[in-house]
């Protein structure tokens, strides 16, 4: 049986849900929320903190500070509590109340930005606040998830190899786009793999990550108001933008089958379902995997609260939420190949075992 002494030592990395009975398409959902932080952000948080410790940036009295819409903040709160560091999470009004309370229960401070910056919206304002804190006191250490290579390398080393190990015949991978750490880590890994994998990024409407028109976004997680520095879209084959109404419908569809997931997962599943529904009938169904970043308990007062949903999206937003159809999202794509005849084999051989490359660089520390 597993025995741990620190919360970040536990993370279930090999749990998948077969969604075919729900989505009507062969789709496997990799569940990343089964750890003490409750989301995929534990991987990036642990990798960035460990790198900062190796580089000598985290010393006695250091205070971690980071901009986060929620999940990374929870992960860093947990790690900071475990290691004895202070932590200040800079978030905004879209952060769910349960998430804020959880960070505070773990001993962290939460600073809430309420006014958007002229350039960069609420995210820009959060980053400005972080920089001001760092300039005011040299004890603050900003890991900077938006530029830190350990963000994407965490997924290059763990998430992508885990998928490759279980799905050696993988054809298409669906990944949500926030800071694009998960997206870039997986995309870079599979670019070097022994067979081509079609990488589909799922973003939310109103996000500027892939140069969409900026718009209102109320569900934290995916999407940005500042283009992520980590993003290299030459590794992305296709982009799908999903409306928040479709995200909510998909979350409720999954919940009706007993699976309570977060808003980011609803967006990814909605995009994956729509993409699969639009493909011409091939000689075989593609082997498709989507990544679920988080679980749904922190969204009970928003995505799963009828009054909140109807106030923001209308009274009829949940009508027809019986089976995911992918909604009315928009797609930008490169030419897509046809699938070979080789059948899906499920559990398969281990990834090829090559030495994984480590990226240079590290977190940013600002002093007065």
N, C-alpha and C positions, 0 to 999 in steps of 0.2 A: 504494500500500500504506500502511496506517496506520503512523505512526512516533510514538512517545510518549516523554516524558521523565519522567513520573510514573505510578505504577501505577493511580491512580484515573482516569486519562484514558481508559482502555479499558473499555468495557462493551458487550457484545452485547445490543442492545435489541429485535431484530426476528427472533428465532428461535422458531418454533412447531412443535409435534409434533401431527400428526393421530392421535388415539388411538382412532379408530373401530374399527380391527382388534383392539384390545386390550379396550376397554370395551364394544363392541357398541353404542355410541351416538356420534353426531357430537359430538365434543368436541375443541377445540383447546387445547393446553397451551402457555402462554407461558413460555419457559425463561429464568429470571433469574439463573442461577448462573455464566454464562460471563464472568467477570471475575476479576481477581487476588485478590479477596476471597472469591470462590466463592459469593456469595449476593446476593439483592436488597437486603440491608442496606447495600451500598456506596452506594446512592443517598441514603438518609437520613443516613448517616455523613458523606458529602461535603457535603451541604447544611447540616448542623448545624455542621460545622467552618468552612465558608466564612462562615456567618452570624456565628459567634463572632469570626472574624477581622475582619469588617466592623465589628462592634460594639466592637472594641478589647479584647475579653476575653482573647484569646490573645496574650500578649507573651513576650519572652525569658524562659525559665525556667519557663513555664507547664507544668503537668502535667494532661493530660486524665484524667478519671476517669468511669467509667460502669458501671452495672449492666447485665449482659447474660448471657443463657443460652448465648451462644456466637457467633452469626453477626455481630452488631453489634460484638462485641469484636474479632473478626478484622478487620473492615473498619476500625475505628478504629486498631487496631494497625498496619495497613498504612499508613494515612494519616499517623499520628503519626510513623512511621519515615521516611516520605517528606518530611515537613515539618520534622522535627527536634524534635518535642515528645516529652515523656515521656507514658506512658499507663499507667494502672492499671485493669484490668478486675476488677470485683467480680462473681463468679459463685457458683454453688453446686455441690453434689456431683453434680448431673445433667448438668453440662457434660461433653461427651465428651473423653476424654484426647487424641485427636489435635488437637482444637480448642485445648485448653490449651497443648499443645506448640507449635502453630503460633503462637499469640500470643507465647509466650516466645521463639521463634526470631526473631520480628520485633522483639524488644527490649522487650516490654511486661512489666509485673509482673501476676501473676494472684493475686488474693486469693479464697480459697474459703470461703464461708459454709457451715457444717455444721448449725447449729441453727436451726429456724424461729422466727420471731417469734410472740408470742402473737396478734397481729393482723397478718394478711397473709402468714403462712407464710414460705417461703424467700425469696420476692420482697420481702416486708416487711423481712426481716432484711438482705437485700442493700442495700436503700435506706437502712436505718439505718446500715449500715457506710459507705456513701458519704457520708452527712451527717456522720458522725464524722470521716472523713478531711478533709472540707472545713473543718470547725470547727478542726482541728488545725494547718492550714497553708494560708495564703492563696494559695499557688501552685496549688492544685488548682482546676480548672475543671470543673464538672459540666454536661455538655450536657443531661442529663435528657431522654432519649428519650420518656419517658412523658407529658410536658407540652409538649415543644418543637414549635411549629407547623411548623417546617421538616421534621419527620419526615413529616407527611402532605402538605405542599406539594411535597416531592420527587416524590411519585407523581402529584399533581395536574398537575405540569409535565411529567413524562416518561412514566411507566408508562401512565396512562390515555390520553393523546393518541396514544401508539404503538399501542395496541389499537384506538382509534377509526380511525386511519389505515388499518389493514389489514382491519378488520371494520366497514365502514360500516352493515351491517345487523345489528349485534349485538343479540341479544335478552336474553341472560342472562350474568352475569359471576359467577364463583365466586372468592372471596378468603378466604384464611386469616386468622384473627384472633389476633394476639399483642398488641403494643402498640396495634394497630389503625391504625398509620400508613398502611400500604398500603391497607387497607380504606377508611379515611376519605378519603384522597386520590382514589382511584378513584371512590368513591361520590359525592363532592361534584362531581367533574368530570362524571360522567354524569347527575347530577341537572340540570345546566345544558345538556345536550346537546340536539340537535334532535329526538331520538326517545327514548321511554322505554326504559330498560334495567333489568331485574330484577336486583337486587343480592342475592346469597346469600352470607352469611358462614358460613364453616366453622370450627368450634371443636372442641376436644377435650373429651371427657367428663371431669368433675372440675374444669373451669375455671369461675371465677366471672364471667367477662367479661359473659355474658348471663344472669347470675343463676342459673346451674346450681348444683346441690349440690356443694360442694368435695369433691374426692377425690384419690387418689394419681395423680400424673402423672410418668412416668419418662422420657419422650421430650422433650428440650428443643425450644423453638421456639414453637409455638402454645400458647394458653391462658395464663391468669394466676391468681394467688391474690389479686390486688387489681384491682378494676375499673379499666380504663384511663381516665385523665382525658381522653384525646383522643376517646374514643368518643361519638358522637351517634347513637344507634340509630334515630332518625327517618329516617336515610338508608339503613337496611338493611331490605330487604323480607322476608327470610327468614333463619333461623338453623338450621344443622344441627350437631348434636353427634355426633362419631365416636369410638368406642372406640379405645384404643391397639392392641388386638388387630387391629381392622380396618385401622388405619394400617399395621401391620407386614405384614399379608397383601397389601395393595395395593402396598407397596414391593417385595415379593418377586415379585408378579405382573408388575410393570413390569420388574424386573431380568431375569426370564426371557425378556423380549423385547429385552434389551440396553440398557435404560434404567435407570441406577443413580441414583436420586433420594434426597433426604433425607426424614426423617420428616415434616416439614411438608408436603412435596409429596404424600406418601402419604395424609395426612389430607385434603388438598384434593381429590385425585383420587377418593378413596373417597366423599366427600360429594357431589361433582359427579355421579358415576356413580349413586349412590342417588337423587338428585333427578331425574335424567333418566329413570331406570327407573320412577319413580312417576308421571310425567306421562301424562295421557290422550293417545291418539293424535290429534295435531293435523292440520290440513290440510298442514302441512309440518314438518320437524324444525326446532327452534329453532337459531339460530346461537349456540353456547355456547363461551365461553372460560374457562379456569381458569388461575390464576397459580401457577407452580412457583417457590417461593422459593429453593431451594437444590439442590445435588447430593449424592450419597450417599457419597463417600469418607470423610467424617468419621463415618459411622455404621457402619463395618465392624465395630467392636468391640461394637456394641449391636444396632441393628435388623437387621443382616445376620449376627449371630453366633448360631449355633443354641443354644449353651448359655445365653447371656444371655436370649434370647427364651423358651426353655422354662422357665428358672428363674423368670421373672417372670409368664409368661402361660399356662404349661401345655404339656404335650407335644404337644397336638393343634392348637395355634394356627395352624400353617402348613398344615394339611390343607385341601384344596380350593382352594389358591391358584393356580388355573389361569386364571381370568378374573375381573376385578373385578365385583362385584355391588353394592358399596356397603355391604354388611353390615347391621347392625342399629341404625344411628344414629337419633337423635331429631330431629324437625323442629318449629320454631315458625315460623309464616308469616303473611303478610298475603295477601289475595286476589290471585290471579295471573291475568293477562290471557291471552287466546288469541292465537296468533301470526297475523299477516297472511299473505297469500298470496305476498308478494314473496319471490323466491328468494334464497338466499345467493350473493353475488357474489365472495367471496374478496378479492383485492387490490382496493382501492377508492380513493375520493377522499380527499384529506387532510381532517383535522378542520377545522372551520370557521374556524380562524385567529383567533378572537377574542383579545383581550388577556387573559392569565391574571391573576387577582387574587392578590396576595401577602398572606399573613396577617401580622398584627403579632406582636410578642412575640419571644422568643428564649431562649437558654439561661440557666441559672441559675448564678450564681457565689456561693458562700457564703464569708464571711470570719469570722475570729474576732471 
